[in-house]
Amino acid sequence: LKFSTVEDYEAHYSLTHRYYCSICNVTLMTEKLLNIHLQELHDSFFEVLSQRQNMYQCLIPECEEKFKDAEERKQHLIEKHNFSK
């Protein structure tokens, strides 16, 4: 990518690279997605807890629903939030 001004670069960087995982170097679009990523991929207690209760959060910021696994969450996203299959 090329930017015509420093301001354009800074705007791009703050929007695109704001939520950065320092463990695996991935960048996510929202704080909620970063928090979900950290829990599901880097939290050693997540797997244990997810066997006992619904831990997989909906990816939509306004939706607070949780699911037993990623597949159930995917179905929810398709059916309730019109994600593509």
Short mmCIF file of the C-alpha atoms (twelve columns), coordinates in Angstrom:
data_MODEL
# 
_entry.id   MODEL 
# 
loop_
_atom_site.group_PDB 
_atom_site.id 
_atom_site.type_symbol 
_atom_site.label_atom_id 
_atom_site.label_alt_id 
_atom_site.label_comp_id 
_atom_site.label_asym_id 
_atom_site.label_seq_id 
_atom_site.Cartn_x 
_atom_site.Cartn_y 
_atom_site.Cartn_z 
_atom_site.pdbx_PDB_model_num 
ATOM 1  C CA . LEU A 1  0.000   0.000   0.000  1 
ATOM 2  C CA . LYS A 2  1.080   3.547   -0.711 1 
ATOM 3  C CA . PHE A 3  -0.213  6.601   1.094  1 
ATOM 4  C CA . SER A 4  -0.148  10.159  -0.195 1 
ATOM 5  C CA . THR A 5  0.227   11.729  3.239  1 
ATOM 6  C CA . VAL A 6  1.362   10.786  6.711  1 
ATOM 7  C CA . GLU A 7  -2.179  11.500  7.883  1 
ATOM 8  C CA . ASP A 8  -3.569  8.926   5.432  1 
ATOM 9  C CA . TYR A 9  -1.078  6.364   6.725  1 
ATOM 10 C CA . GLU A 10 -1.910  7.148   10.363 1 
ATOM 11 C CA . ALA A 11 -5.645  6.901   9.660  1 
ATOM 12 C CA . HIS A 12 -5.152  3.550   7.921  1 
ATOM 13 C CA . TYR A 13 -2.924  2.240   10.702 1 
ATOM 14 C CA . SER A 14 -5.246  3.270   13.525 1 
ATOM 15 C CA . LEU A 15 -8.283  1.751   11.795 1 
ATOM 16 C CA . THR A 16 -6.702  -1.430  10.461 1 
ATOM 17 C CA . HIS A 17 -3.997  -2.323  12.968 1 
ATOM 18 C CA . ARG A 18 -5.465  -1.032  16.197 1 
ATOM 19 C CA . TYR A 19 -6.384  -4.370  17.773 1 
ATOM 20 C CA . TYR A 20 -3.174  -6.370  17.636 1 
ATOM 21 C CA . CYS A 21 -2.452  -9.711  19.313 1 
ATOM 22 C CA . SER A 22 1.064   -9.555  20.701 1 
ATOM 23 C CA . ILE A 23 1.136   -13.345 21.111 1 
ATOM 24 C CA . CYS A 24 0.638   -14.418 17.484 1 
ATOM 25 C CA . ASN A 25 0.914   -11.075 15.631 1 
ATOM 26 C CA . VAL A 26 -2.589  -11.146 14.149 1 
ATOM 27 C CA . THR A 27 -4.578  -7.911  13.793 1 
ATOM 28 C CA . LEU A 28 -8.336  -7.835  14.305 1 
ATOM 29 C CA . MET A 29 -10.917 -5.241  13.365 1 
ATOM 30 C CA . THR A 30 -12.534 -4.630  16.771 1 
ATOM 31 C CA . GLU A 31 -11.705 -4.854  20.445 1 
ATOM 32 C CA . LYS A 32 -14.412 -7.492  20.893 1 
ATOM 33 C CA . LEU A 33 -12.869 -9.677  18.170 1 
ATOM 34 C CA . LEU A 34 -9.446  -9.313  19.788 1 
ATOM 35 C CA . ASN A 35 -10.854 -10.322 23.175 1 
ATOM 36 C CA . ILE A 36 -12.602 -13.351 21.651 1 
ATOM 37 C CA . HIS A 37 -9.395  -14.282 19.814 1 
ATOM 38 C CA . LEU A 38 -7.332  -14.033 23.009 1 
ATOM 39 C CA . GLN A 39 -9.800  -16.185 24.945 1 
ATOM 40 C CA . GLU A 40 -10.362 -18.877 22.352 1 
ATOM 41 C CA . LEU A 41 -6.783  -19.244 21.143 1 
ATOM 42 C CA . HIS A 42 -4.517  -18.165 23.988 1 
ATOM 43 C CA . ASP A 43 -6.402  -18.741 27.264 1 
ATOM 44 C CA . SER A 44 -5.573  -22.123 28.776 1 
ATOM 45 C CA . PHE A 45 -8.761  -22.133 30.872 1 
ATOM 46 C CA . PHE A 46 -11.066 -21.510 27.913 1 
ATOM 47 C CA . GLU A 47 -11.113 -25.132 26.705 1 
ATOM 48 C CA . VAL A 48 -11.871 -26.448 30.193 1 
ATOM 49 C CA . LEU A 49 -14.619 -23.904 30.828 1 
ATOM 50 C CA . SER A 50 -16.162 -24.399 27.381 1 
ATOM 51 C CA . GLN A 51 -16.802 -28.050 28.244 1 
ATOM 52 C CA . ARG A 52 -19.033 -26.930 31.117 1 
ATOM 53 C CA . GLN A 53 -20.748 -23.824 29.803 1 
ATOM 54 C CA . ASN A 54 -21.378 -21.823 26.647 1 
ATOM 55 C CA . MET A 55 -18.196 -19.840 26.027 1 
ATOM 56 C CA . TYR A 56 -18.139 -19.047 22.292 1 
ATOM 57 C CA . GLN A 57 -19.350 -15.446 22.006 1 
ATOM 58 C CA . CYS A 58 -21.221 -14.046 19.048 1 
ATOM 59 C CA . LEU A 59 -18.891 -11.925 16.911 1 
ATOM 60 C CA . ILE A 60 -21.412 -9.087  16.532 1 
ATOM 61 C CA . PRO A 61 -20.668 -6.309  19.075 1 
ATOM 62 C CA . GLU A 62 -24.335 -5.747  19.999 1 
ATOM 63 C CA . CYS A 63 -25.102 -9.452  20.461 1 
ATOM 64 C CA . GLU A 64 -24.303 -11.023 23.826 1 
ATOM 65 C CA . GLU A 65 -25.254 -14.627 22.996 1 
ATOM 66 C CA . LYS A 66 -22.802 -17.438 23.739 1 
ATOM 67 C CA . PHE A 67 -22.622 -20.933 22.267 1 
ATOM 68 C CA . LYS A 68 -21.264 -24.371 23.126 1 
ATOM 69 C CA . ASP A 69 -18.858 -24.427 20.162 1 
ATOM 70 C CA . ALA A 70 -17.678 -22.512 17.110 1 
ATOM 71 C CA . GLU A 71 -20.008 -24.437 14.788 1 
ATOM 72 C CA . GLU A 72 -23.092 -23.452 16.804 1 
ATOM 73 C CA . ARG A 73 -21.889 -19.833 16.741 1 
ATOM 74 C CA . LYS A 74 -21.415 -20.041 12.965 1 
ATOM 75 C CA . GLN A 75 -25.020 -21.253 12.536 1 
ATOM 76 C CA . HIS A 76 -26.222 -18.371 14.706 1 
ATOM 77 C CA . LEU A 77 -24.267 -15.861 12.593 1 
ATOM 78 C CA . ILE A 78 -25.794 -17.279 9.397  1 
ATOM 79 C CA . GLU A 79 -29.367 -17.470 10.708 1 
ATOM 80 C CA . LYS A 80 -29.580 -14.356 12.899 1 
ATOM 81 C CA . HIS A 81 -27.033 -11.970 11.407 1 
ATOM 82 C CA . ASN A 82 -27.198 -12.959 7.713  1 
ATOM 83 C CA . PHE A 83 -23.578 -14.105 7.385  1 
ATOM 84 C CA . SER A 84 -22.873 -16.117 4.257  1 
ATOM 85 C CA . LYS A 85 -22.385 -19.887 4.557  1 
# 
